[in-house]
């Protein structure tokens, strides 16, 4: 079931599933709903596995916003980059992104826009980006998910990396714990749309030559994702 209710309050009955165009800040504030980040934290604690992460969280956040929320002709300059685009992602040391970071962002952006005959650009134009999904399951667990991009039949999660981190991620059986994210996103879309979707990590290296890999998960990986979610939720 899909609807666009008043964003100020979400009261769901078991089986309800809602899609909302709220902001990322509103989404993160709804702590009564369990997210994939919550589940990954439990997974890392239970297994002792360290989250290697993507690194460069500020750079990745800027790249996500640029690719998913702005038009192709939008020009990001250094002044803008150092102001509102870094809100909430500056490190405690006060470091801010500089000219070299801007070159990396723009280089990766150009590569992705032209990648596979403008495939990503077409996905953004025809799909739904940054839509929040909330639901309550039959056991009264409350969940939230915010897929980067949903096309006709594919959920795309944009992942940014630096150097060897991309290769390590793709070689990891559990994708550094992010299979949990894939499983939760697919459950959200299945409940919302009442049909099956495929899932892919779109992996972009933010260092030259800006390698791009589309990591489409197979059935075995999806089953592993569901198993990991079940383990960390004791379902």
N, C-alpha and C positions, 0 to 999 in steps of 0.2 A: 504494500500500500504506500503510495507516494502523496505527499502534501507539502504545503508551505505555510505552516502555522505561525503564530506569534512567537518570535525568537526569544522572548524574555522568559518563557517558562515551557518546559517540556515534560509533560506528564503522559507516560505511555502505559498502555495495557499490554499484557503478554501477547506477542504476535504482531504488535504494531511496528512499522518501519517508516521513517520519515526522511525525506531529502530536503535540506535547507541551504539556502545561499547566505550563510553567515560568514563573518570574518574569521581569520585564523585565531584572533584573540578571543572571540566568543566561543569558538570551538574548544580551545584549550582550557577555558574557564569552566567548562561543564565536566567537572571532576567526578561527578556521580556516575558518569559513563566510563566504562573500561575501554582503553585504546590499545592498539598494537604496541605502543611504547611501554605501557604498563606490563603487558605480557612478555615483552622482550626482557625487561628488567628482571622479572621473575625467572625467566629462562636462564639468564646469565648468573643469577644468584644460585639457582638450583644445580646448574651444571659446572659452575666454576669457570665457564668460558668467558674470556674477556671480549668485550665489544671493541673490535678494531676500528669500527666506524669508517667514515669516508675521509675525515680530516677536513680542515678548512670550512668549518660550519658557516661562517659568515659569507664566504665566497659562494658556497653552495646555495645558501638562502637567497642571495642576490640573483644567482643564475636561475633558480626556480621561478622567482617572481618575473624576471625578464622574459623567460620563455613561455610561461603559462598565463600571465596576466597582462602583458603589454603587446601592442601591435608590432609587426615586423619592422615598421619604419620608425619606431621609437628610438631615440638616440640617448643613451645613458652616458652622462659626462661625470667627471671626477667630483665636482661639487655636489651633484645630486647623490652620488654614491656614498659620500661621506656624511650625508644628512639622514633623511628619514629612511633610506633604504637599509641603513645599518641599525635601525632601532631594535634593541633587544638582542643583537648578536655581537656587540663589541665585547672583547675580552676584558677581564678585570684590570689588565695592565694598561688599558686605554688605547690599545693598538687599533688602527683603522686601515681599511684597504686603501692602497695607493695606485699609482699610475701603472705599475707592472701588473697588478691584479686586474685593472680595467682592461688592459690588453689581452689578458688571458680570457676574461669573460667574453669580450667581443670576438676573439678568435674562435672560441668554442661555439659561440652563438652562430657565427657565420657557417661553420662546419655543419652544425645541426640543422640549420635552416635549409641547406642544400643537400643534406644527407638523403640518400635513396630517393632521388627525384622529388624532393620537397615533401616526403612522406610525413615527417613530424608536423610541419606547418599545416598540412591538410588535416591531420588528426585534430590539431587545436581548433581549426576553423569549423570542423564538422562535429566535434565531440563536446564533452562537458568537462570543464577544468575546475578543480578546487571546490567541489560540492560536498558538504558534510552530510553524512548519513548516520542516523540514530535509530536504534531498535531495542526492543525488550524481547528476549526469547521466552520459550515456554517454561523455563525454570526461574523466570523473573530476573535473570542477569540483564543488566543494561550495558549496551555497547555503543561505541562510536567509531567511525572511520571517515577518512577524508582522502580519497584517491586523487592522485595528481591529475589524471586524465582518463576519461572513459570514452571509448569510441563505440561503434556499433556493436562489436562483439569482443572487444579487448580492453582490459584494464592495463594502463601503462603507468609504471612508477619510475619517475626520473631520478636517477642516482648519479651523483657527481663524485669524481675521484681525482687523485693526484698521483701520477706515475704508476708504480707497481701495485698500488692499492686496488686498482680495477682488476688486474689479473688474479690477485689473491681472493677477491670477492667471488669471481666467477669459478674459481677452483674449489671454493668452500661448499661442502655438501648442504649445509643449512643456510647458505648465503649470509654468513655472519649473524644468523638469527633472524634475518629479514624474511625468511620463508613464513614466519608467523604473521608478518604484515600482509603478505600475499594471501594467506589463507583467510584472514579476517576480512580483507577487502572483497574477496570473492564471495564470502558468506553475505556480506552487506549487499552486494549487487544482486545476488541470487534472490535474497528476500525482497529487495526493492523492485526488481524487474520481473521476478518470477520466471527466470530463464538462466541458462548457464553462460559464463564468460570464460575467456582465456585470460592469462596474466603474463605480463612481460616486464622485466626490469630493463629500462633503457639506460645503459651505462655510458656516461660521457666523461672522458678524461679532460680535466681543465688545464692540462699542460700540453704543449706542442708535442706531436702533431694532432692532438685532440681526437684520439681514437674513440670510436663509437661502436658499441656492441649491443645488439638487441637480444636479450636473454629470455626466450619464451619458455616458460615452465612446462614440463611434461606431466603426465598423469601421476607418475611415481613421486615427483616433487610435490605435487598438490596434495597427495595422500600423506606425505611426510609433514607438510604444513599443517594439515588438519590434526595429525597425531600430536604434533608439538603443542598446538593450542589446547587440545584435550588434556595433555599432561600438566600444563601450567595452570589450568583452571580446575583440574580435578573432576572433569566432566566425564 
